[in-house]
């Protein structure tokens, strides 16, 4: 990722430069230091590559900010506490002791970073269409990649916003013909739009030849050609399909993804694209923290994750570690550190085979194909958890849904899923309340800058 970090600087210079160049025709601007993306009239292959590097870097940044996505959703979903000595909103506002607002770090931090990833992908897509250096196949590849990233970003925004919905179109402030913004659309309509964009991207990737016109970083090894990246796209589509309760559609998407139901080792479960990290000029993993650290802002394992685990579950042993010095704030005590990311360069998974197997199990349960579901759940139990096979009722839909949600809780812990899972199964009221007066929020408020821009529901 060192190369990515350096290249993103180049990409930013490419976009922001106001100097003349054979590839540029700089438009009139109120701010001459910030030339519009439309100024790149005929980007070279090198410039397209730099823009693509910028997309991946900003996609990775979406997991960071002063309110990292996995931390915000982890607190809302009672996976972690963030006991920050310098900011009580982490354990008051987000845990429901005080009302949410629309201007605090938790409202704008992750939302803004994810939105920047979406915009970066759109910029790449638009720039590639103006390039005479790319073949039509290569332009299809760029567009398929960009549409997939935009759909990924839109889905994460929708996860934060819930029934508030999201914007599907936000226009282009540099284009007086389409300055935006488009309106927010309701949750179900937004999911349909995301699914449509993923399907469009899959079609484009089918027609994109054998290689991209740009280079993806090492974390995308195995998913760095139009054909293999399309498998990633179909995995995301399966995730969207279960959110839509389109169980047959989820299975159809999985059939075209990188799903491997015969996973026999944890490494088999870990297969999938991921974001990698490194020392400067790169960045370290946003969620890593030193054991027994005493810094102002720390995440702690929610006690329910420990209390509800089956004895001997390897996932608990690998993802948590008891502290020698617990921290107590706001009548909450954190006793265990999250060790999901063992080092400061441990990659962050975007989507992996472990999740795909769980999506398969969920779809099979909902379709009444219980033995197939149990087989998949047993793969997760035995390979990921080092647990005995499922021993509960084999023909009870309710029992199997409970088992599936529990396996998702432990396999996908602190990765942004638990809160969304409990919400889509109308089980937010089953999440633990830590103090009298706390409540579980169903969604964040729309950020103030978005409501001020207009077009919200």
C-alpha positions in Angstrom: 0.0 0.0 0.0 3.0 2.4 0.1 2.7 2.8 -3.6 -1.0 3.6 -3.2 -0.3 6.3 -0.6 2.2 8.0 -2.9 0.0 7.6 -5.9 -3.0 9.2 -4.2 -0.9 12.3 -3.6 -0.2 12.3 -7.3 -3.9 11.8 -8.1 -4.8 14.7 -5.8 -2.2 16.9 -7.6 -3.6 15.8 -10.9 -7.1 16.8 -9.9 -6.2 20.0 -8.1 -3.5 21.4 -10.3 -4.1 24.7 -11.9 -1.0 24.7 -14.1 -1.2 24.2 -17.8 -0.4 20.8 -19.3 -0.8 19.1 -22.7 -3.6 17.0 -21.2 -5.5 19.9 -19.5 -7.7 22.7 -20.5 -8.4 24.5 -17.2 -11.8 26.0 -17.0 -12.6 29.4 -15.5 -13.1 29.0 -11.7 -13.7 31.1 -8.7 -10.9 29.1 -7.1 -8.1 28.6 -9.6 -6.3 26.2 -7.2 -9.1 23.7 -7.5 -9.7 22.9 -11.2 -12.9 21.0 -11.9 -12.6 17.3 -12.8 -14.1 18.3 -16.2 -10.8 20.1 -16.9 -9.2 16.7 -17.5 -10.4 16.6 -21.1 -8.4 13.6 -22.3 -6.8 11.8 -19.4 -3.9 9.5 -20.2 -3.6 5.9 -19.1 -1.3 7.0 -16.3 -3.8 9.6 -15.1 -6.6 7.0 -15.2 -4.4 4.7 -13.1 -3.7 7.5 -10.6 -7.4 8.2 -10.3 -8.2 4.6 -9.7 -5.5 4.4 -7.0 -7.3 7.4 -5.4 -10.6 5.6 -5.5 -9.2 2.6 -3.6 -7.4 4.9 -1.1 -10.6 6.8 -0.4 -12.6 3.6 -0.2 -10.1 2.5 2.5 -10.4 5.9 4.2 -14.1 5.3 4.6 -13.2 2.9 7.4 -11.3 5.7 9.2 -12.2 9.4 10.2 -12.8 10.6 13.7 -15.9 8.4 13.7 -14.8 5.1 12.1 -17.7 3.2 10.5 -17.1 0.0 12.3 -16.8 1.7 15.6 -20.0 3.8 15.2 -22.0 0.8 14.1 -20.3 -1.4 16.7 -21.4 0.9 19.5 -24.9 1.1 18.1 -25.1 -2.7 17.7 -23.7 -3.3 21.2 -20.5 -5.0 19.9 -18.1 -2.6 21.6 -18.0 0.3 23.9 -15.9 3.3 23.0 -14.9 4.7 26.4 -13.3 8.0 25.4 -12.0 10.2 28.2 -12.2 13.2 25.9 -15.7 12.6 24.3 -18.7 11.4 26.3 -20.9 11.3 23.2 -19.4 7.9 22.3 -21.1 6.3 25.4 -24.0 8.7 25.9 -25.4 9.8 22.6 -24.7 6.5 20.7 -26.0 4.3 23.5 -29.2 6.3 23.8 -28.6 8.1 27.1 -28.9 11.4 25.2 -30.6 12.2 21.9 -28.6 12.0 18.7 -27.8 15.2 16.9 -27.0 15.9 13.2 -23.7 17.8 13.6 -21.5 15.7 15.9 -18.6 13.6 14.8 -20.7 10.4 14.7 -23.2 12.1 12.3 -20.7 13.4 9.8 -17.4 11.5 10.1 -18.0 8.2 8.4 -20.8 9.6 6.3 -18.5 12.2 4.7 -15.6 9.7 4.1 -17.9 7.2 2.5 -19.4 10.0 0.3 -15.9 11.0 -0.8 -15.3 7.4 -1.9 -18.5 7.5 -3.9 -17.5 10.8 -5.5 -14.0 9.6 -6.3 -15.4 6.6 -8.2 -17.8 8.8 -10.1 -14.9 11.2 -11.1 -12.9 8.2 -12.3 -15.8 6.9 -14.3 -16.5 10.3 -16.0 -12.9 11.0 -16.7 -12.4 7.6 -18.4 -15.2 8.2 -20.8 -13.3 11.3 -22.1 -10.1 9.4 -22.7 -9.0 8.6 -26.2 -6.2 6.4 -24.7 -8.5 3.7 -23.5 -10.3 1.1 -25.7 -14.0 0.6 -25.4 -13.4 -2.6 -23.5 -11.2 -0.8 -21.0 -13.8 2.0 -20.5 -16.3 -0.8 -19.7 -13.9 -2.1 -17.1 -13.4 1.3 -15.5 -17.1 1.9 -15.4 -17.8 -1.6 -14.0 -15.2 -1.0 -11.3 -16.5 2.5 -10.5 -20.2 1.4 -10.4 -19.3 -1.4 -8.0 -17.5 1.0 -5.7 -20.3 3.5 -5.8 -22.8 0.8 -4.9 -20.6 -0.3 -2.0 -20.5 3.3 -0.8 -24.2 3.8 -1.2 -24.9 0.6 0.8 -22.8 1.8 3.7 -24.4 5.2 3.7 -27.8 3.5 3.7 -26.8 1.3 6.6 -26.1 4.4 8.6 -29.3 6.3 7.5 -31.8 3.4 7.6 -35.3 4.6 7.0 -34.0 8.1 6.4 -32.9 6.9 3.0 -30.0 8.3 0.9 -29.5 10.4 -2.2 -29.2 8.4 -5.4 -28.2 11.4 -7.5 -26.2 14.3 -6.1 -25.3 16.1 -9.2 -22.1 17.9 -10.0 -21.4 21.2 -8.4 -19.0 22.0 -11.2 -21.6 21.5 -13.9 -24.2 24.3 -14.0 -26.5 22.0 -16.0 -26.6 19.5 -13.2 -25.6 21.1 -9.9 -27.7 18.8 -7.7 -28.7 17.6 -5.3 -31.1 14.9 -6.0 -33.6 14.0 -3.4 -33.2 11.4 -0.7 -35.2 8.2 -1.6 -36.7 5.8 0.9 -34.8 2.7 2.1 -36.4 0.1 -0.2 -36.1 2.3 -3.2 -32.4 3.0 -2.3 -31.7 -0.7 -2.0 -33.3 -1.3 -5.5 -31.1 1.4 -7.0 -28.0 -0.1 -5.4 -28.9 -3.5 -6.7 -29.5 -2.0 -10.2 -26.1 -0.3 -10.1 -24.4 -3.6 -9.1 -26.1 -5.4 -11.9 -25.1 -2.8 -14.4 -21.5 -3.1 -13.2 -21.6 -6.8 -13.6 -22.8 -6.4 -17.2 -20.0 -3.9 -17.9 -17.4 -6.2 -16.3 -18.6 -9.0 -18.6 -17.7 -6.9 -21.6 -14.4 -5.5 -20.2 -11.9 -8.0 -21.7 -9.2 -9.7 -19.7 -7.5 -6.8 -17.9 -8.2 -3.5 -16.3 -6.6 -0.3 -17.6 -5.4 0.3 -14.1 -3.6 -1.6 -11.3 -5.4 -2.6 -8.1 -3.3 -3.0 -4.9 -2.2 -6.2 -3.4 -5.2 -6.6 -1.2 -7.3 -7.2 -4.3 -5.0 -10.1 -5.4 -7.3 -12.7 -7.0 -9.9 -10.0 -7.7 -7.9 -7.7 -9.9 -9.2 -8.5 -13.4 -12.7 -7.8 -14.8 -13.7 -11.4 -14.4 -12.5 -11.9 -10.8 -13.6 -8.4 -9.7 -17.0 -9.3 -11.0 -17.1 -12.2 -8.5 -16.6 -9.6 -5.8 -19.4 -7.6 -7.3 -21.7 -10.6 -7.1 -20.8 -11.2 -3.5 -21.9 -7.6 -2.7 -25.0 -8.2 -4.7 -25.8 -11.2 -2.6 -25.5 -9.0 0.5 -27.9 -6.5 -1.0 -30.3 -9.3 -2.0 -30.7 -10.6 1.5 -31.3 -7.1 2.7 -34.1 -7.0 0.2 -35.3 -10.4 1.3 -34.8 -11.7 -2.2 -33.6 -15.1 -1.2 -33.5 -16.7 -4.6 -31.7 -13.7 -6.0 -29.1 -14.0 -3.2 -28.4 -17.6 -4.2 -28.2 -16.7 -7.9 -25.6 -14.0 -7.1 -23.6 -16.3 -4.9 -23.4 -18.8 -7.8 -21.5 -16.2 -9.7 -19.4 -15.0 -6.8 -16.3 -16.6 -5.1 -18.4 -18.6 -2.6 -16.6 -21.8 -1.5 -18.9 -24.0 0.6 -16.1 -26.5 1.0 -14.0 -24.3 3.1 -11.9 -26.5 5.4 -9.5 -24.0 7.0 -9.8 -20.5 8.4 -7.7 -19.4 5.4 -10.4 -20.7 3.1 -13.0 -18.5 5.0 -10.8 -15.5 4.8 -10.6 -15.4 1.0 -11.8 -12.1 -0.5 -10.7 -8.6 -1.3 -9.3 -6.5 1.5 -7.6 -3.2 2.4 -4.0 -3.5 3.4 -1.9 -1.1 5.6 1.7 -0.2 6.2 4.1 2.3 7.8 4.5 5.8 6.5 4.0 7.1 3.8 1.1 4.6 4.1 -1.2 4.4 7.1 -1.8 1.9 9.9 -5.1 -0.1 10.4 -7.6 2.4 11.8 -9.0 -0.1 14.4 -5.8 -1.5 15.8 -5.0 -0.5 19.4 -2.2 -1.6 21.7 -3.1 -4.1 24.4 -3.8 -2.4 27.7 -3.4 1.0 26.1 -4.4 4.1 28.1 -5.0 6.5 25.2 -8.0 8.8 25.4 -10.2 7.0 22.9 -10.3 3.2 23.2 -12.8 0.5 22.1 -13.7 -2.2 24.6 -15.5 -5.5 23.9 -19.1 -5.3 24.9 -19.7 -7.8 27.8 -22.6 -9.4 26.0 -20.2 -10.7 23.3 -18.3 -12.6 26.0 -21.2 -13.7 28.1 -23.3 -15.1 25.2 -20.5 -17.1 23.5 -20.4 -20.9 23.5 -17.6 -22.2 25.6 -14.4 -22.7 23.6 -15.5 -20.5 20.6 -12.2 -19.8 18.9 -13.5 -16.5 17.5 -13.8 -15.1 21.0 -10.3 -16.2 21.9 -8.9 -14.7 18.7 -10.8 -11.4 18.7 -10.7 -10.4 22.4 -8.2 -10.3 25.2 -8.7 -9.4 28.9 -7.1 -6.2 30.1 -5.0 -5.8 33.2 -6.4 -2.3 33.7 -10.2 -2.0 32.9 -11.6 1.4 32.2 -14.8 2.7 33.7 -16.7 5.7 32.3 -20.3 6.7 32.4 -21.2 3.7 34.6 -19.7 1.4 32.0 -16.7 -0.8 32.4 -14.5 -2.2 29.6 -12.6 -5.3 30.7 -11.4 -6.7 27.3 -9.5 -5.3 24.4 -10.7 -6.1 20.8 -7.9 -8.0 19.1 -9.7 -8.7 15.8 -6.8 -6.9 14.1 -3.7 -8.5 15.6 -1.2 -5.9 14.4 -1.3 -2.3 13.1 -0.9 -3.7 9.5 -3.5 -6.4 9.7 -5.8 -6.0 6.6 -9.5 -5.1 6.8 -11.8 -7.4 4.9 -14.2 -5.8 2.5 -16.2 -9.1 2.0 -15.0 -12.6 2.4 -16.0 -16.2 1.9 -17.1 -16.5 5.6 -19.8 -13.9 5.0 -20.9 -15.5 1.7 -21.4 -18.9 3.4 -23.5 -17.2 6.0 -25.6 -15.4 3.3 -26.1 -18.8 1.7 -27.3 -20.3 5.0 -29.7 -17.4 5.5 -31.2 -17.7 2.1 -31.5 -21.4 2.4 -33.3 -21.1 5.8 -35.7 -18.6 4.4 -36.5 -20.9 1.5 -37.1 -23.8 3.8 -34.1 -25.8 2.6 -32.9 -26.5 6.1 -30.4 -29.3 5.6 -28.4 -27.1 3.1 -28.5 -24.3 5.6 -27.3 -26.5 8.5 -24.4 -27.8 6.4 -23.3 -24.3 5.8 -23.7 -23.2 9.4 -21.7 -26.3 10.5 -18.8 -25.1 8.3 -18.8 -21.8 10.1 -19.2 -23.5 13.5 -16.5 -26.1 13.0 -14.0 -24.1 10.9 -14.3 -20.6 12.2 -15.5 -21.4 15.8 -13.9 -24.8 16.4 -17.2 -25.8 17.8 -19.3 -28.9 17.6 -21.9 -29.2 14.8 -25.3 -27.7 15.3 -27.4 -29.8 17.6 -30.6 -27.7 17.8 -34.0 -28.4 16.0 -33.4 -29.2 12.3 -36.8 -28.3 11.0 -37.5 -25.1 12.9 -37.1 -21.9 10.9 -37.1 -19.7 14.0 -34.4 -21.8 15.7 -32.2 -21.8 12.5 -32.6 -18.0 12.1 -31.4 -17.6 15.7 -28.5 -19.9 15.0 -27.6 -18.0 11.8 -27.8 -14.6 13.5 -25.5 -15.9 16.3 -23.0 -17.2 13.9 -23.0 -13.9 12.0 -22.5 -12.1 15.4 -19.4 -14.1 16.1 -17.9 -14.4 12.6 -18.6 -10.8 11.5 -18.1 -9.2 14.9 -17.0 -5.5 14.9 -17.2 -5.4 11.1 -20.4 -3.3 10.7 -23.0 -6.1 10.5 -24.6 -6.7 13.9 -26.6 -3.5 14.1 -27.9 -3.9 10.5 -28.7 -7.6 11.0 -30.8 -6.9 14.2 -32.5 -4.0 12.5 -33.5 -6.0 9.4 -34.9 -8.8 11.5 -36.8 -6.3 13.7 -34.8 -7.4 16.8 -33.2 -4.1 17.9 -35.2 -4.6 21.1 -33.1 -7.7 21.8 -29.9 -5.8 22.0 -28.8 -5.2 25.6 -29.4 -1.9 27.4 -26.4 -1.1 29.6 -28.0 1.5 31.9 -31.4 2.7 32.9 -32.6 5.2 30.3 -30.5 3.9 27.4 -32.1 3.0 24.1 -31.1 1.4 20.8 -31.2 3.7 17.8 -32.6 2.4 14.5 -30.5 4.9 12.4 -28.4 8.0 12.6 -29.8 11.4 11.8 -29.2 12.9 8.4 -26.1 15.1 8.7 -26.9 18.8 8.9 -24.9 19.7 5.8 -27.1 17.2 3.9 -30.4 18.7 5.2 -29.1 22.2 4.5 -28.3 21.2 0.9 -31.9 20.0 0.5 -33.8 17.1 -0.9 -34.2 15.0 2.3 -37.3 12.9 3.0 
